[in-house]
């Protein structure tokens, strides 16, 4: 299970759509994701993250936009260090080493750091009361720089262009998700003879079904190559 925390509804909307999340009393959910929109600022982030974790104490990802004086717009980074500019305290969340940055959390807009947001320290402090450091993850996408202000209508596309990060975390940090897929593939191979290519094709479709919280069709016993091809084609057409 993965919790996703965003500050703004405009950041959350592409995620809600991608993973077919349904609103349950302010928490957007499917079988593998809980998403909450906290509102802007450290205090709102801390309060609403804590309220989510009281009900769902699972690995948590804060994903959203950030300003930067160093990086280019559209670049995205995991966060290996948060520095709160008001308290001067630093925090060290989990991250993927190949693409990470430091982040500065501020109370007011206007000053740019290497990466700058307004929620991260509040998010981390709330998470740390419920979770281990290995379960606290942040990912920030550059939306504005000193010479390029943020364009509100660009935010959904910025989130969409990095939405694969959520799939990566589900893959590498939520084993039960892909354990289910492996079991389903094992069942399919016991009922029909799949080539290597067909196995990969079916795997992608199963991942899609689970991310979209769709009911996975029963696997029939199939004997001929044509029957297998027709079955896979029917699955493909149902998700396109």
C-alpha positions in Angstrom: 0.0 0.0 0.0 1.2 3.5 -0.8 0.0 6.9 0.5 0.4 9.8 -1.8 0.3 13.4 -0.4 -0.1 16.5 -2.6 -0.5 20.1 -1.5 -2.7 21.2 -4.4 -5.8 19.6 -6.1 -4.3 20.6 -9.5 -1.3 18.3 -8.6 -3.6 15.5 -7.6 -6.0 15.4 -10.5 -3.7 13.7 -13.0 -2.8 11.0 -10.4 -6.5 10.5 -9.5 -7.3 10.0 -13.2 -4.3 7.8 -14.0 -4.9 5.3 -11.1 -8.7 5.6 -11.2 -8.9 6.7 -7.5 -12.3 7.1 -5.9 -13.1 9.7 -3.3 -13.9 8.1 0.1 -14.5 11.0 2.6 -11.7 13.1 1.3 -9.2 10.3 0.7 -8.9 9.1 -2.9 -8.3 5.4 -3.1 -8.0 2.2 -5.0 -6.6 -1.2 -3.7 -3.0 0.0 -3.6 -3.1 3.8 -3.2 -4.5 6.3 -0.7 -4.2 10.0 -1.8 -4.9 13.1 0.2 -4.7 16.8 -0.8 -3.4 18.7 2.3 -3.5 22.4 1.2 -0.5 24.7 0.9 2.0 25.3 3.7 3.9 23.3 6.4 1.1 23.3 9.0 -1.6 22.1 6.7 0.7 19.5 5.3 1.6 18.2 8.8 -1.9 18.1 10.1 -3.5 16.4 7.1 -0.7 14.0 6.6 -1.0 12.9 10.2 -4.8 12.5 9.9 -4.2 10.2 6.9 -1.5 8.2 8.6 -3.7 7.6 11.7 -6.0 5.6 9.4 -3.5 4.3 6.9 0.1 4.0 8.4 1.8 3.0 5.2 4.8 4.1 3.1 4.1 7.7 2.0 5.1 9.8 -1.0 4.9 13.6 -1.2 4.9 14.5 -4.9 4.4 18.0 -6.3 5.9 21.1 -7.8 8.9 23.2 -6.6 10.7 26.3 -7.6 14.5 26.2 -8.4 17.4 28.6 -9.0 19.6 25.8 -10.2 17.5 23.3 -12.3 15.4 23.7 -15.4 11.6 23.6 -15.6 10.2 20.1 -16.0 13.2 18.4 -14.2 12.2 16.0 -11.4 14.2 14.8 -8.4 13.9 12.5 -5.4 14.8 14.3 -2.2 17.7 13.1 0.0 17.7 16.1 2.4 15.2 18.7 3.5 16.2 21.9 5.2 13.6 24.0 6.9 14.6 27.7 6.4 12.7 28.8 9.5 14.0 26.3 12.1 17.3 25.4 10.2 16.5 21.8 11.0 17.3 19.1 8.4 15.6 15.9 7.6 16.7 12.9 5.6 14.0 10.9 3.8 14.4 7.8 1.7 15.4 8.3 -2.0 16.6 6.7 -5.2 20.3 7.6 -5.5 20.5 8.0 -9.3 18.4 11.2 -9.3 18.2 13.2 -6.1 18.6 16.7 -4.8 18.4 18.7 -1.6 15.2 20.7 -0.9 14.6 23.8 1.1 11.2 24.3 2.8 10.0 27.9 3.1 7.1 29.8 4.7 6.8 32.4 2.0 7.3 32.5 -1.7 9.9 34.8 -3.4 13.3 33.3 -2.5 14.6 30.5 -4.7 17.0 27.8 -3.5 18.4 24.7 -5.3 14.8 23.4 -4.9 12.1 25.2 -2.9 8.7 24.1 -1.6 6.4 25.0 1.3 5.2 21.7 2.6 8.1 19.2 2.9 9.3 19.7 6.5 5.7 19.5 7.7 5.1 16.3 5.7 8.3 14.7 7.0 7.7 15.6 10.7 4.2 14.1 10.5 5.4 11.0 8.8 8.2 10.4 11.2 5.7 10.0 14.1 4.2 7.0 12.3 6.8 5.6 9.9 10.5 4.7 9.6 12.7 6.9 7.4 12.7 4.2 4.7 9.0 4.7 4.3 9.1 8.5 3.8 9.7 9.6 0.1 9.6 12.9 -1.6 9.7 13.7 -5.3 9.6 17.3 -6.6 9.2 18.6 -10.2 10.5 22.0 -11.1 7.6 24.3 -12.1 9.3 27.7 -11.9 12.7 29.5 -11.8 13.6 33.2 -11.1 13.3 33.9 -14.9 10.3 31.6 -15.6 7.3 31.9 -13.3 4.9 29.1 -12.7 2.1 28.7 -15.2 -0.9 27.1 -13.5 -2.1 25.4 -16.7 1.2 23.7 -17.0 1.0 21.9 -13.6 -1.1 18.9 -14.7 1.2 18.1 -17.6 4.3 18.4 -15.3 2.8 15.8 -13.0 1.8 13.6 -15.9 5.3 13.6 -17.3 6.6 12.2 -14.0 3.8 10.0 -13.1 5.9 6.9 -13.9 7.7 7.6 -10.6 4.6 6.4 -8.7 4.7 3.1 -10.7 8.4 2.8 -10.0 7.8 3.1 -6.2 4.9 0.6 -6.4 7.3 -1.7 -8.3 10.4 -1.4 -6.1 8.9 -0.5 -2.8 5.5 -2.3 -2.7 6.3 -6.0 -3.4 2.8 -7.2 -2.7 1.5 -5.3 -5.8 3.8 -7.3 -8.2 3.5 -10.5 -6.2 -0.1 -10.5 -7.2 0.8 -10.0 -10.9 3.3 -12.9 -10.7 0.7 -15.2 -9.3 -1.8 -14.2 -12.0 0.9 -14.9 -14.7 1.6 -18.3 -13.2 -2.1 -19.1 -13.3 -2.4 -17.9 -17.0 0.6 -20.1 -18.0 -1.0 -23.1 -16.4 -4.0 -22.7 -18.6 -2.5 -21.6 -21.9 0.8 -21.8 -23.7 2.3 -18.3 -23.9 5.3 -17.2 -25.8 7.8 -14.9 -24.1 6.4 -12.0 -26.0 2.8 -12.9 -25.1 3.8 -13.3 -21.4 5.3 -9.8 -21.3 2.2 -8.4 -23.1 -0.1 -10.1 -20.6 2.0 -8.8 -17.7 1.6 -5.2 -18.9 -2.1 -5.6 -19.2 -2.4 -7.1 -15.7 -0.4 -4.2 -14.3 -2.8 -1.8 -16.1 -5.9 -3.6 -14.7 -4.6 -3.5 -11.2 -3.5 0.1 -11.3 -7.0 1.0 -12.7 -8.6 -1.2 -10.0 -10.4 -3.1 -12.8 -11.7 -6.6 -12.4 -9.3 -9.1 -14.1 -11.1 -11.5 -16.4 -10.9 -15.3 -15.6 -8.3 -17.2 -17.5 -9.8 -19.9 -19.7 -8.1 -23.2 -20.7 -6.8 -22.6 -24.2 -5.2 -25.2 -26.5 -4.4 -23.5 -29.8 -2.2 -20.6 -30.7 -5.2 -18.8 -32.3 -7.2 -19.1 -29.1 -4.4 -17.6 -27.1 -4.0 -14.7 -29.7 -7.7 -14.0 -29.7 -7.9 -14.0 -25.9 -5.0 -11.5 -25.6 -6.5 -9.4 -28.3 -9.8 -9.2 -26.4 -7.9 -8.1 -23.3 -6.0 -5.4 -25.2 -9.2 -4.1 -26.8 -10.9 -3.9 -23.3 -8.2 -1.6 -21.9 -7.7 0.6 -25.0 
